[in-house]
Amino acid sequence: MASVAKHIRKLRLERGLTQEELAERLHVTRQAVSNWERSAAQPDLDTLQAIAAALGVEVTEVIYGTPPPAAVT
C-alpha cells in the first residue's frame, strides 16, 4: 500500500508543481512539504484537506491514492 507521502508527491508532480509552489499555496515552508513527501512528518487532517484543495482532488485521494477506473459491465 502506498503512503500519503507518495500520494502527495505524485499528485504534486502530475500538476507540474515544485515543492516551493505547493508550499506557497499552503502557506507553509518548502521543508514542510519535503518532510511530508519523505514521511519525516505527517500532515494533520486540516492540512490534508488544504493539500487536497490546493491539488484539486478529494482528501481521500491524498490519503488512499487515485482510485482505479470503474469496470465497464
All heavy atoms as TSV, in Angstrom:
chain	resi	resn	atom	element	x	y	z
A	1	MET	N	N	0.854	-1.184	0.000
A	1	MET	CA	C	0.000	0.000	0.000
A	1	MET	C	C	0.898	1.246	0.000
A	1	MET	O	O	1.828	1.353	0.781
A	1	MET	CB	C	-0.902	-0.021	1.227
A	1	MET	CG	C	-1.713	1.238	1.366
A	1	MET	SD	S	-2.635	1.256	2.910
A	1	MET	CE	C	-4.259	1.176	2.250
A	2	ALA	N	N	0.603	2.149	-0.896
A	2	ALA	CA	C	1.384	3.385	-0.983
A	2	ALA	C	C	1.039	4.299	0.191
A	2	ALA	O	O	-0.035	4.221	0.771
A	2	ALA	CB	C	1.107	4.077	-2.305
A	3	SER	N	N	1.964	5.161	0.506
A	3	SER	CA	C	1.780	6.050	1.652
A	3	SER	C	C	1.244	7.414	1.230
A	3	SER	O	O	1.294	7.782	0.051
A	3	SER	CB	C	3.110	6.227	2.369
A	3	SER	OG	O	4.002	6.946	1.543
A	4	VAL	N	N	0.771	8.148	2.210
A	4	VAL	CA	C	0.323	9.519	1.978
A	4	VAL	C	C	1.462	10.312	1.343
A	4	VAL	O	O	1.244	11.106	0.422
A	4	VAL	CB	C	-0.151	10.162	3.305
A	4	VAL	CG1	C	-0.396	11.654	3.123
A	4	VAL	CG2	C	-1.397	9.476	3.818
A	5	ALA	N	N	2.681	10.076	1.804
A	5	ALA	CA	C	3.847	10.784	1.263
A	5	ALA	C	C	3.958	10.599	-0.243
A	5	ALA	O	O	4.148	11.567	-0.995
A	5	ALA	CB	C	5.119	10.282	1.955
A	6	LYS	N	N	3.817	9.360	-0.700
A	6	LYS	CA	C	3.918	9.077	-2.141
A	6	LYS	C	C	2.766	9.715	-2.910
A	6	LYS	O	O	2.956	10.187	-4.026
A	6	LYS	CB	C	3.959	7.572	-2.386
A	6	LYS	CG	C	5.259	6.949	-1.940
A	6	LYS	CD	C	5.282	5.468	-2.217
A	6	LYS	CE	C	6.591	4.878	-1.705
A	6	LYS	NZ	N	6.641	3.428	-1.935
A	7	HIS	N	N	1.588	9.731	-2.308
A	7	HIS	CA	C	0.430	10.327	-2.982
A	7	HIS	C	C	0.608	11.839	-3.137
A	7	HIS	O	O	0.294	12.394	-4.198
A	7	HIS	CB	C	-0.864	10.028	-2.222
A	7	HIS	CG	C	-1.158	8.574	-2.089
A	7	HIS	ND1	N	-1.182	7.701	-3.145
A	7	HIS	CD2	C	-1.431	7.830	-0.991
A	7	HIS	CE1	C	-1.456	6.485	-2.715
A	7	HIS	NE2	N	-1.611	6.528	-1.403
A	8	ILE	N	N	1.097	12.492	-2.095
A	8	ILE	CA	C	1.315	13.940	-2.178
A	8	ILE	C	C	2.314	14.239	-3.294
A	8	ILE	O	O	2.076	15.100	-4.145
A	8	ILE	CB	C	1.805	14.516	-0.838
A	8	ILE	CG1	C	0.702	14.416	0.225
A	8	ILE	CG2	C	2.248	15.982	-0.999
A	8	ILE	CD1	C	1.160	14.753	1.641
A	9	ARG	N	N	3.426	13.521	-3.299
A	9	ARG	CA	C	4.461	13.742	-4.317
A	9	ARG	C	C	3.906	13.484	-5.721
A	9	ARG	O	O	4.106	14.279	-6.640
A	9	ARG	CB	C	5.667	12.856	-4.043
A	9	ARG	CG	C	6.763	12.999	-5.074
A	9	ARG	CD	C	8.002	12.180	-4.695
A	9	ARG	NE	N	8.930	12.046	-5.782
A	9	ARG	CZ	C	9.765	12.979	-6.193
A	9	ARG	NH1	N	9.779	14.147	-5.600
A	9	ARG	NH2	N	10.580	12.761	-7.207
A	10	LYS	N	N	3.211	12.366	-5.902
A	10	LYS	CA	C	2.670	12.017	-7.215
A	10	LYS	C	C	1.696	13.078	-7.711
A	10	LYS	O	O	1.788	13.543	-8.856
A	10	LYS	CB	C	1.968	10.657	-7.132
A	10	LYS	CG	C	1.301	10.200	-8.416
A	10	LYS	CD	C	0.629	8.848	-8.208
A	10	LYS	CE	C	-0.133	8.403	-9.414
A	10	LYS	NZ	N	-1.416	9.083	-9.577
A	11	LEU	N	N	0.775	13.493	-6.855
A	11	LEU	CA	C	-0.212	14.498	-7.252
A	11	LEU	C	C	0.451	15.839	-7.555
A	11	LEU	O	O	0.074	16.519	-8.510
A	11	LEU	CB	C	-1.264	14.654	-6.150
A	11	LEU	CG	C	-2.195	13.447	-5.960
A	11	LEU	CD1	C	-2.943	13.553	-4.641
A	11	LEU	CD2	C	-3.164	13.335	-7.127
A	12	ARG	N	N	1.438	16.193	-6.751
A	12	ARG	CA	C	2.154	17.466	-6.978
A	12	ARG	C	C	2.857	17.440	-8.324
A	12	ARG	O	O	2.747	18.390	-9.122
A	12	ARG	CB	C	3.168	17.705	-5.855
A	12	ARG	CG	C	4.017	18.943	-6.066
A	12	ARG	CD	C	5.016	19.164	-4.973
A	12	ARG	NE	N	6.009	18.113	-4.814
A	12	ARG	CZ	C	7.089	17.954	-5.609
A	12	ARG	NH1	N	7.294	18.760	-6.624
A	12	ARG	NH2	N	7.948	16.983	-5.372
A	13	LEU	N	N	3.560	16.351	-8.610
A	13	LEU	CA	C	4.295	16.253	-9.871
A	13	LEU	C	C	3.359	16.199	-11.074
A	13	LEU	O	O	3.661	16.781	-12.121
A	13	LEU	CB	C	5.219	15.036	-9.850
A	13	LEU	CG	C	6.392	15.126	-8.878
A	13	LEU	CD1	C	7.150	13.803	-8.827
A	13	LEU	CD2	C	7.312	16.278	-9.228
A	14	GLU	N	N	2.229	15.522	-10.940
A	14	GLU	CA	C	1.243	15.458	-12.027
A	14	GLU	C	C	0.730	16.846	-12.396
A	14	GLU	O	O	0.346	17.086	-13.537
A	14	GLU	CB	C	0.059	14.571	-11.639
A	14	GLU	CG	C	0.364	13.095	-11.663
A	14	GLU	CD	C	-0.793	12.245	-11.171
A	14	GLU	OE1	O	-1.792	12.799	-10.651
A	14	GLU	OE2	O	-0.685	11.015	-11.290
A	15	ARG	N	N	0.727	17.749	-11.433
A	15	ARG	CA	C	0.252	19.107	-11.672
A	15	ARG	C	C	1.389	20.062	-12.030
A	15	ARG	O	O	1.185	21.258	-12.198
A	15	ARG	CB	C	-0.521	19.614	-10.455
A	15	ARG	CG	C	-1.919	19.024	-10.467
A	15	ARG	CD	C	-2.423	18.658	-9.113
A	15	ARG	NE	N	-3.698	17.959	-9.210
A	15	ARG	CZ	C	-3.815	16.645	-9.459
A	15	ARG	NH1	N	-2.761	15.902	-9.620
A	15	ARG	NH2	N	-5.005	16.084	-9.532
A	16	GLY	N	N	2.596	19.532	-12.131
A	16	GLY	CA	C	3.741	20.334	-12.537
A	16	GLY	C	C	4.174	21.355	-11.499
A	16	GLY	O	O	4.713	22.406	-11.862
A	17	LEU	N	N	3.936	21.053	-10.235
A	17	LEU	CA	C	4.292	21.986	-9.167
A	17	LEU	C	C	5.600	21.582	-8.508
A	17	LEU	O	O	5.869	20.393	-8.335
A	17	LEU	CB	C	3.204	22.007	-8.090
A	17	LEU	CG	C	1.825	22.519	-8.498
A	17	LEU	CD1	C	0.836	22.285	-7.368
A	17	LEU	CD2	C	1.891	23.984	-8.859
A	18	THR	N	N	6.377	22.568	-8.108
A	18	THR	CA	C	7.550	22.301	-7.286
A	18	THR	C	C	7.106	22.238	-5.830
A	18	THR	O	O	5.988	22.652	-5.493
A	18	THR	CB	C	8.605	23.412	-7.434
A	18	THR	OG1	O	8.041	24.636	-6.918
A	18	THR	CG2	C	9.040	23.595	-8.886
A	19	GLN	N	N	7.992	21.755	-4.983
A	19	GLN	CA	C	7.678	21.771	-3.553
A	19	GLN	C	C	7.456	23.202	-3.091
A	19	GLN	O	O	6.565	23.466	-2.284
A	19	GLN	CB	C	8.803	21.122	-2.745
A	19	GLN	CG	C	8.875	19.633	-2.896
A	19	GLN	CD	C	9.977	19.017	-2.059
A	19	GLN	OE1	O	10.898	19.692	-1.605
A	19	GLN	NE2	N	9.889	17.712	-1.853
A	20	GLU	N	N	8.249	24.118	-3.601
A	20	GLU	CA	C	8.128	25.533	-3.227
A	20	GLU	C	C	6.758	26.081	-3.623
A	20	GLU	O	O	6.112	26.796	-2.848
A	20	GLU	CB	C	9.244	26.349	-3.889
A	20	GLU	CG	C	9.276	27.801	-3.483
A	20	GLU	CD	C	9.717	28.015	-2.045
A	20	GLU	OE1	O	10.568	27.273	-1.550
A	20	GLU	OE2	O	9.178	28.951	-1.407
A	21	GLU	N	N	6.298	25.764	-4.823
A	21	GLU	CA	C	4.997	26.264	-5.285
A	21	GLU	C	C	3.851	25.704	-4.450
A	21	GLU	O	O	2.922	26.438	-4.095
A	21	GLU	CB	C	4.800	25.916	-6.767
A	21	GLU	CG	C	5.717	26.709	-7.678
A	21	GLU	CD	C	5.766	26.179	-9.096
A	21	GLU	OE1	O	5.542	24.968	-9.300
A	21	GLU	OE2	O	6.039	26.980	-10.003
A	22	LEU	N	N	3.916	24.418	-4.127
A	22	LEU	CA	C	2.879	23.843	-3.275
A	22	LEU	C	C	2.933	24.472	-1.889
A	22	LEU	O	O	1.896	24.807	-1.309
A	22	LEU	CB	C	3.027	22.324	-3.180
A	22	LEU	CG	C	1.983	21.613	-2.317
A	22	LEU	CD1	C	0.559	21.904	-2.796
A	22	LEU	CD2	C	2.253	20.116	-2.287
A	23	ALA	N	N	4.119	24.672	-1.377
A	23	ALA	CA	C	4.280	25.299	-0.062
A	23	ALA	C	C	3.658	26.694	-0.038
A	23	ALA	O	O	2.974	27.055	0.922
A	23	ALA	CB	C	5.762	25.370	0.305
A	24	GLU	N	N	3.866	27.455	-1.094
A	24	GLU	CA	C	3.290	28.806	-1.171
A	24	GLU	C	C	1.770	28.746	-1.144
A	24	GLU	O	O	1.118	29.550	-0.469
A	24	GLU	CB	C	3.767	29.519	-2.430
A	24	GLU	CG	C	5.218	29.956	-2.356
A	24	GLU	CD	C	5.716	30.559	-3.663
A	24	GLU	OE1	O	4.899	30.827	-4.568
A	24	GLU	OE2	O	6.942	30.751	-3.779
A	25	ARG	N	N	1.184	27.788	-1.871
A	25	ARG	CA	C	-0.274	27.654	-1.892
A	25	ARG	C	C	-0.830	27.302	-0.513
A	25	ARG	O	O	-1.961	27.661	-0.188
A	25	ARG	CB	C	-0.698	26.569	-2.883
A	25	ARG	CG	C	-0.498	26.932	-4.323
A	25	ARG	CD	C	-1.014	25.847	-5.222
A	25	ARG	NE	N	-0.764	26.170	-6.615
A	25	ARG	CZ	C	-1.332	25.537	-7.640
A	25	ARG	NH1	N	-2.177	24.547	-7.412
A	25	ARG	NH2	N	-1.062	25.894	-8.869
A	26	LEU	N	N	-0.020	26.582	0.276
A	26	LEU	CA	C	-0.468	26.109	1.585
A	26	LEU	C	C	-0.017	27.007	2.730
A	26	LEU	O	O	-0.375	26.768	3.881
A	26	LEU	CB	C	0.057	24.686	1.830
A	26	LEU	CG	C	-0.435	23.631	0.846
A	26	LEU	CD1	C	0.323	22.331	1.038
A	26	LEU	CD2	C	-1.932	23.415	1.009
A	27	HIS	N	N	0.793	28.019	2.397
A	27	HIS	CA	C	1.339	28.927	3.411
A	27	HIS	C	C	2.175	28.175	4.448
A	27	HIS	O	O	2.029	28.383	5.649
A	27	HIS	CB	C	0.225	29.742	4.093
A	27	HIS	CG	C	-0.646	30.456	3.111
A	27	HIS	ND1	N	-0.221	31.563	2.420
A	27	HIS	CD2	C	-1.905	30.199	2.688
A	27	HIS	CE1	C	-1.187	31.965	1.619
A	27	HIS	NE2	N	-2.224	31.155	1.758
A	28	VAL	N	N	3.006	27.262	3.930
A	28	VAL	CA	C	3.957	26.526	4.765
A	28	VAL	C	C	5.331	26.633	4.114
A	28	VAL	O	O	5.467	27.185	3.029
A	28	VAL	CB	C	3.564	25.032	4.926
A	28	VAL	CG1	C	2.200	24.888	5.590
A	28	VAL	CG2	C	3.583	24.302	3.597
A	29	THR	N	N	6.335	26.081	4.766
A	29	THR	CA	C	7.678	26.111	4.184
A	29	THR	C	C	7.862	24.968	3.190
A	29	THR	O	O	7.144	23.955	3.242
A	29	THR	CB	C	8.753	25.978	5.278
A	29	THR	OG1	O	8.612	24.700	5.901
A	29	THR	CG2	C	8.643	27.101	6.312
A	30	ARG	N	N	8.838	25.128	2.309
A	30	ARG	CA	C	9.175	24.055	1.386
A	30	ARG	C	C	9.632	22.827	2.168
A	30	ARG	O	O	9.368	21.685	1.793
A	30	ARG	CB	C	10.283	24.496	0.417
A	30	ARG	CG	C	10.600	23.418	-0.625
A	30	ARG	CD	C	11.994	23.512	-1.200
A	30	ARG	NE	N	13.049	23.573	-0.227
A	30	ARG	CZ	C	13.549	22.493	0.417
A	30	ARG	NH1	N	13.060	21.298	0.210
A	30	ARG	NH2	N	14.538	22.649	1.276
A	31	GLN	N	N	10.297	23.068	3.298
A	31	GLN	CA	C	10.776	21.971	4.125
A	31	GLN	C	C	9.611	21.140	4.670
A	31	GLN	O	O	9.732	19.915	4.806
A	31	GLN	CB	C	11.637	22.497	5.283
A	31	GLN	CG	C	12.986	23.024	4.841
A	31	GLN	CD	C	12.944	24.461	4.310
A	31	GLN	OE1	O	11.888	25.094	4.225
A	31	GLN	NE2	N	14.103	24.980	3.938
A	32	ALA	N	N	8.487	21.781	4.976
A	32	ALA	CA	C	7.313	21.044	5.449
A	32	ALA	C	C	6.824	20.087	4.361
A	32	ALA	O	O	6.548	18.913	4.631
A	32	ALA	CB	C	6.196	22.002	5.856
A	33	VAL	N	N	6.748	20.582	3.127
A	33	VAL	CA	C	6.320	19.730	2.009
A	33	VAL	C	C	7.324	18.592	1.830
A	33	VAL	O	O	6.939	17.429	1.677
A	33	VAL	CB	C	6.174	20.551	0.702
A	33	VAL	CG1	C	5.857	19.639	-0.474
A	33	VAL	CG2	C	5.091	21.612	0.867
A	34	SER	N	N	8.592	18.895	1.885
A	34	SER	CA	C	9.623	17.867	1.776
A	34	SER	C	C	9.480	16.817	2.870
A	34	SER	O	O	9.559	15.611	2.605
A	34	SER	CB	C	11.017	18.512	1.845
A	34	SER	OG	O	12.022	17.520	1.851
A	35	ASN	N	N	9.233	17.255	4.087
A	35	ASN	CA	C	9.063	16.316	5.204
A	35	ASN	C	C	7.862	15.403	4.985
A	35	ASN	O	O	7.925	14.210	5.272
A	35	ASN	CB	C	8.934	17.064	6.525
A	35	ASN	CG	C	10.254	17.621	7.008
A	35	ASN	OD1	O	11.326	17.162	6.629
A	35	ASN	ND2	N	10.176	18.632	7.867
A	36	TRP	N	N	6.767	15.951	4.477
A	36	TRP	CA	C	5.595	15.119	4.203
A	36	TRP	C	C	5.911	14.084	3.134
A	36	TRP	O	O	5.528	12.933	3.244
A	36	TRP	CB	C	4.415	15.952	3.729
A	36	TRP	CG	C	3.935	16.981	4.689
A	36	TRP	CD1	C	4.014	16.934	6.063
A	36	TRP	CD2	C	3.307	18.211	4.367
A	36	TRP	NE1	N	3.468	18.071	6.596
A	36	TRP	CE2	C	3.022	18.877	5.582
A	36	TRP	CE3	C	2.946	18.836	3.179
A	36	TRP	CZ2	C	2.401	20.115	5.628
A	36	TRP	CZ3	C	2.324	20.059	3.210
A	36	TRP	CH2	C	2.053	20.692	4.434
A	37	GLU	N	N	6.610	14.516	2.079
A	37	GLU	CA	C	6.902	13.627	0.957
A	37	GLU	C	C	7.940	12.561	1.320
A	37	GLU	O	O	8.018	11.540	0.643
A	37	GLU	CB	C	7.368	14.431	-0.256
A	37	GLU	CG	C	6.249	15.249	-0.870
A	37	GLU	CD	C	6.649	15.957	-2.151
A	37	GLU	OE1	O	7.829	15.863	-2.563
A	37	GLU	OE2	O	5.769	16.609	-2.736
A	38	ARG	N	N	8.716	12.783	2.349
A	38	ARG	CA	C	9.706	11.807	2.795
A	38	ARG	C	C	9.211	10.997	3.985
A	38	ARG	O	O	9.944	10.172	4.526
A	38	ARG	CB	C	11.018	12.503	3.186
A	38	ARG	CG	C	11.755	13.140	2.035
A	38	ARG	CD	C	13.076	13.795	2.460
A	38	ARG	NE	N	12.881	14.883	3.414
A	38	ARG	CZ	C	13.209	14.824	4.705
A	38	ARG	NH1	N	13.759	13.758	5.215
A	38	ARG	NH2	N	12.994	15.857	5.501
A	39	SER	N	N	7.983	11.210	4.392
A	39	SER	CA	C	7.397	10.568	5.577
A	39	SER	C	C	8.147	10.916	6.857
A	39	SER	O	O	8.081	10.182	7.840
A	39	SER	CB	C	7.342	9.040	5.419
A	39	SER	OG	O	6.459	8.683	4.397
A	40	ALA	N	N	8.849	12.041	6.861
A	40	ALA	CA	C	9.525	12.511	8.071
A	40	ALA	C	C	8.527	13.172	9.008
A	40	ALA	O	O	8.783	13.301	10.200
A	40	ALA	CB	C	10.639	13.483	7.713
A	41	ALA	N	N	7.383	13.584	8.445
A	41	ALA	CA	C	6.292	14.190	9.221
A	41	ALA	C	C	4.992	13.854	8.498
A	41	ALA	O	O	4.989	13.599	7.295
A	41	ALA	CB	C	6.461	15.698	9.322
A	42	GLN	N	N	3.904	13.846	9.256
A	42	GLN	CA	C	2.585	13.588	8.687
A	42	GLN	C	C	1.725	14.835	8.829
A	42	GLN	O	O	1.639	15.398	9.923
A	42	GLN	CB	C	1.903	12.426	9.415
A	42	GLN	CG	C	2.540	11.079	9.148
A	42	GLN	CD	C	2.351	10.623	7.717
A	42	GLN	OE1	O	1.279	10.763	7.143
A	42	GLN	NE2	N	3.408	10.093	7.138
A	43	PRO	N	N	1.081	15.269	7.739
A	43	PRO	CA	C	0.179	16.416	7.866
A	43	PRO	C	C	-1.055	16.039	8.681
A	43	PRO	O	O	-1.524	14.899	8.615
A	43	PRO	CB	C	-0.193	16.734	6.408
A	43	PRO	CG	C	0.095	15.491	5.645
A	43	PRO	CD	C	1.161	14.751	6.380
A	44	ASP	N	N	-1.567	17.005	9.449
A	44	ASP	CA	C	-2.785	16.745	10.212
A	44	ASP	C	C	-3.992	16.819	9.278
A	44	ASP	O	O	-3.860	17.121	8.091
A	44	ASP	CB	C	-2.910	17.710	11.397
A	44	ASP	CG	C	-2.999	19.175	10.987
A	44	ASP	OD1	O	-3.375	19.474	9.837
A	44	ASP	OD2	O	-2.709	20.034	11.838
A	45	LEU	N	N	-5.162	16.536	9.805
A	45	LEU	CA	C	-6.368	16.466	8.974
A	45	LEU	C	C	-6.663	17.788	8.267
A	45	LEU	O	O	-6.982	17.800	7.077
A	45	LEU	CB	C	-7.576	16.026	9.802
A	45	LEU	CG	C	-8.885	15.849	9.029
A	45	LEU	CD1	C	-8.703	14.860	7.880
A	45	LEU	CD2	C	-9.986	15.391	9.944
A	46	ASP	N	N	-6.551	18.900	8.980
A	46	ASP	CA	C	-6.791	20.204	8.350
A	46	ASP	C	C	-5.813	20.436	7.208
A	46	ASP	O	O	-6.179	20.951	6.147
A	46	ASP	CB	C	-6.689	21.334	9.370
A	46	ASP	CG	C	-7.846	21.349	10.353
A	46	ASP	OD1	O	-8.919	20.812	10.015
A	46	ASP	OD2	O	-7.670	21.902	11.456
A	47	THR	N	N	-4.572	20.061	7.417
A	47	THR	CA	C	-3.556	20.237	6.375
A	47	THR	C	C	-3.813	19.294	5.205
A	47	THR	O	O	-3.642	19.689	4.043
A	47	THR	CB	C	-2.148	20.027	6.954
A	47	THR	OG1	O	-1.968	20.922	8.061
A	47	THR	CG2	C	-1.081	20.299	5.911
A	48	LEU	N	N	-4.236	18.077	5.480
A	48	LEU	CA	C	-4.588	17.153	4.393
A	48	LEU	C	C	-5.698	17.738	3.531
A	48	LEU	O	O	-5.662	17.642	2.299
A	48	LEU	CB	C	-5.030	15.802	4.954
A	48	LEU	CG	C	-3.931	14.873	5.430
A	48	LEU	CD1	C	-4.526	13.684	6.167
A	48	LEU	CD2	C	-3.066	14.405	4.271
A	49	GLN	N	N	-6.684	18.367	4.165
A	49	GLN	CA	C	-7.770	18.993	3.412
A	49	GLN	C	C	-7.250	20.158	2.580
A	49	GLN	O	O	-7.672	20.345	1.433
A	49	GLN	CB	C	-8.877	19.443	4.368
A	49	GLN	CG	C	-9.604	18.273	4.995
A	49	GLN	CD	C	-10.564	18.676	6.100
A	49	GLN	OE1	O	-10.349	19.665	6.795
A	49	GLN	NE2	N	-11.621	17.901	6.257
A	50	ALA	N	N	-6.329	20.930	3.131
A	50	ALA	CA	C	-5.740	22.048	2.393
A	50	ALA	C	C	-4.906	21.542	1.220
A	50	ALA	O	O	-4.933	22.127	0.125
A	50	ALA	CB	C	-4.890	22.909	3.328
A	51	ILE	N	N	-4.161	20.467	1.422
A	51	ILE	CA	C	-3.358	19.876	0.347
A	51	ILE	C	C	-4.280	19.417	-0.776
A	51	ILE	O	O	-4.028	19.696	-1.955
A	51	ILE	CB	C	-2.510	18.699	0.880
A	51	ILE	CG1	C	-1.419	19.202	1.825
A	51	ILE	CG2	C	-1.904	17.903	-0.268
A	51	ILE	CD1	C	-0.725	18.106	2.621
A	52	ALA	N	N	-5.343	18.730	-0.412
A	52	ALA	CA	C	-6.301	18.252	-1.412
A	52	ALA	C	C	-6.880	19.418	-2.211
A	52	ALA	O	O	-6.952	19.359	-3.441
A	52	ALA	CB	C	-7.415	17.455	-0.741
A	53	ALA	N	N	-7.267	20.476	-1.527
A	53	ALA	CA	C	-7.831	21.646	-2.213
A	53	ALA	C	C	-6.793	22.283	-3.139
A	53	ALA	O	O	-7.109	22.650	-4.276
A	53	ALA	CB	C	-8.335	22.663	-1.191
A	54	ALA	N	N	-5.565	22.399	-2.665
A	54	ALA	CA	C	-4.504	23.016	-3.470
A	54	ALA	C	C	-4.192	22.185	-4.720
A	54	ALA	O	O	-3.795	22.728	-5.748
A	54	ALA	CB	C	-3.239	23.189	-2.635
A	55	LEU	N	N	-4.391	20.875	-4.615
A	55	LEU	CA	C	-4.101	19.987	-5.747
A	55	LEU	C	C	-5.347	19.650	-6.564
A	55	LEU	O	O	-5.267	18.936	-7.562
A	55	LEU	CB	C	-3.437	18.703	-5.236
A	55	LEU	CG	C	-2.065	18.900	-4.586
A	55	LEU	CD1	C	-1.593	17.602	-3.954
A	55	LEU	CD2	C	-1.053	19.423	-5.587
A	56	GLY	N	N	-6.498	20.147	-6.126
A	56	GLY	CA	C	-7.738	19.951	-6.879
A	56	GLY	C	C	-8.268	18.528	-6.840
A	56	GLY	O	O	-8.829	18.051	-7.829
A	57	VAL	N	N	-8.086	17.849	-5.694
A	57	VAL	CA	C	-8.579	16.481	-5.558
A	57	VAL	C	C	-9.334	16.347	-4.233
A	57	VAL	O	O	-9.304	17.249	-3.402
A	57	VAL	CB	C	-7.423	15.446	-5.598
A	57	VAL	CG1	C	-6.714	15.484	-6.939
A	57	VAL	CG2	C	-6.442	15.661	-4.461
A	58	GLU	N	N	-9.975	15.223	-4.058
A	58	GLU	CA	C	-10.640	14.910	-2.794
A	58	GLU	C	C	-9.579	14.493	-1.787
A	58	GLU	O	O	-8.551	13.917	-2.156
A	58	GLU	CB	C	-11.644	13.773	-2.981
A	58	GLU	CG	C	-12.801	14.107	-3.896
A	58	GLU	CD	C	-13.741	15.133	-3.291
A	58	GLU	OE1	O	-13.947	15.113	-2.062
A	58	GLU	OE2	O	-14.272	15.951	-4.051
A	59	VAL	N	N	-9.840	14.717	-0.518
A	59	VAL	CA	C	-8.884	14.348	0.529
A	59	VAL	C	C	-8.633	12.840	0.520
A	59	VAL	O	O	-7.518	12.396	0.816
A	59	VAL	CB	C	-9.332	14.865	1.912
A	59	VAL	CG1	C	-10.526	14.104	2.440
A	59	VAL	CG2	C	-8.183	14.824	2.905
A	60	THR	N	N	-9.620	12.058	0.145
A	60	THR	CA	C	-9.423	10.603	0.098
A	60	THR	C	C	-8.361	10.215	-0.918
A	60	THR	O	O	-7.653	9.229	-0.735
A	60	THR	CB	C	-10.739	9.870	-0.223
A	60	THR	OG1	O	-11.296	10.411	-1.421
A	60	THR	CG2	C	-11.731	9.985	0.918
A	61	GLU	N	N	-8.216	10.994	-1.983
A	61	GLU	CA	C	-7.186	10.708	-2.986
A	61	GLU	C	C	-5.793	10.985	-2.432
A	61	GLU	O	O	-4.841	10.291	-2.755
A	61	GLU	CB	C	-7.429	11.513	-4.255
A	61	GLU	CG	C	-6.581	11.041	-5.412
A	61	GLU	CD	C	-7.010	11.607	-6.752
A	61	GLU	OE1	O	-8.156	12.077	-6.876
A	61	GLU	OE2	O	-6.181	11.574	-7.672
A	62	VAL	N	N	-5.668	11.987	-1.578
A	62	VAL	CA	C	-4.386	12.272	-0.938
A	62	VAL	C	C	-4.036	11.140	0.026
A	62	VAL	O	O	-2.881	10.716	0.113
A	62	VAL	CB	C	-4.414	13.622	-0.192
A	62	VAL	CG1	C	-3.107	13.864	0.532
A	62	VAL	CG2	C	-4.710	14.773	-1.151
A	63	ILE	N	N	-5.030	10.621	0.716
A	63	ILE	CA	C	-4.791	9.570	1.705
A	63	ILE	C	C	-4.611	8.197	1.065
A	63	ILE	O	O	-3.673	7.474	1.379
A	63	ILE	CB	C	-5.944	9.535	2.734
A	63	ILE	CG1	C	-6.004	10.858	3.509
A	63	ILE	CG2	C	-5.784	8.340	3.685
A	63	ILE	CD1	C	-7.241	11.019	4.362
A	64	TYR	N	N	-5.513	7.834	0.149
A	64	TYR	CA	C	-5.535	6.482	-0.394
A	64	TYR	C	C	-4.983	6.348	-1.810
A	64	TYR	O	O	-4.772	5.235	-2.286
A	64	TYR	CB	C	-6.971	5.928	-0.382
A	64	TYR	CG	C	-7.574	5.871	0.990
A	64	TYR	CD1	C	-8.620	6.715	1.343
A	64	TYR	CD2	C	-7.073	5.014	1.967
A	64	TYR	CE1	C	-9.170	6.676	2.613
A	64	TYR	CE2	C	-7.622	4.969	3.235
A	64	TYR	CZ	C	-8.669	5.793	3.548
A	64	TYR	OH	O	-9.206	5.759	4.810
A	65	GLY	N	N	-4.793	7.451	-2.493
A	65	GLY	CA	C	-4.309	7.396	-3.872
A	65	GLY	C	C	-5.459	7.475	-4.870
A	65	GLY	O	O	-6.632	7.507	-4.495
A	66	THR	N	N	-5.095	7.508	-6.103
A	66	THR	CA	C	-6.074	7.599	-7.176
A	66	THR	C	C	-6.852	6.292	-7.268
A	66	THR	O	O	-6.244	5.220	-7.349
A	66	THR	CB	C	-5.376	7.870	-8.526
A	66	THR	OG1	O	-4.571	9.031	-8.387
A	66	THR	CG2	C	-6.376	8.057	-9.658
A	67	PRO	N	N	-8.172	6.369	-7.228
A	67	PRO	CA	C	-8.950	5.124	-7.316
A	67	PRO	C	C	-8.815	4.509	-8.695
A	67	PRO	O	O	-8.640	5.225	-9.693
A	67	PRO	CB	C	-10.387	5.585	-7.044
A	67	PRO	CG	C	-10.410	7.032	-7.355
A	67	PRO	CD	C	-9.011	7.540	-7.135
A	68	PRO	N	N	-8.871	3.186	-8.764
A	68	PRO	CA	C	-8.790	2.536	-10.072
A	68	PRO	C	C	-10.028	2.879	-10.881
A	68	PRO	O	O	-11.092	3.173	-10.319
A	68	PRO	CB	C	-8.745	1.052	-9.734
A	68	PRO	CG	C	-9.311	0.942	-8.360
A	68	PRO	CD	C	-9.034	2.237	-7.680
A	69	PRO	N	N	-9.911	2.867	-12.206
A	69	PRO	CA	C	-11.082	3.167	-13.027
A	69	PRO	C	C	-12.179	2.118	-12.813
A	69	PRO	O	O	-11.879	0.951	-12.548
A	69	PRO	CB	C	-10.546	3.097	-14.470
A	69	PRO	CG	C	-9.164	2.582	-14.389
A	69	PRO	CD	C	-8.732	2.564	-12.980
A	70	ALA	N	N	-13.402	2.578	-12.893
A	70	ALA	CA	C	-14.534	1.677	-12.695
A	70	ALA	C	C	-14.595	0.661	-13.841
A	70	ALA	O	O	-14.339	1.002	-15.006
A	70	ALA	CB	C	-15.835	2.478	-12.636
A	71	ALA	N	N	-14.909	-0.546	-13.501
A	71	ALA	CA	C	-15.032	-1.595	-14.521
A	71	ALA	C	C	-16.288	-1.368	-15.348
A	71	ALA	O	O	-17.342	-1.005	-14.813
A	71	ALA	CB	C	-15.088	-2.970	-13.863
A	72	VAL	N	N	-16.162	-1.550	-16.629
A	72	VAL	CA	C	-17.308	-1.402	-17.519
A	72	VAL	C	C	-17.975	-2.760	-17.634
A	72	VAL	O	O	-17.345	-3.772	-17.915
A	72	VAL	CB	C	-16.850	-0.912	-18.920
A	72	VAL	CG1	C	-18.037	-0.826	-19.867
A	72	VAL	CG2	C	-16.135	0.410	-18.792
A	73	THR	N	N	-19.287	-2.768	-17.402
A	73	THR	CA	C	-20.018	-4.037	-17.476
A	73	THR	C	C	-20.867	-4.115	-18.693
A	73	THR	O	O	-21.190	-3.185	-19.334
A	73	THR	CB	C	-20.898	-4.250	-16.237
A	73	THR	OG1	O	-21.794	-3.148	-16.140
A	73	THR	CG2	C	-20.057	-4.389	-15.007
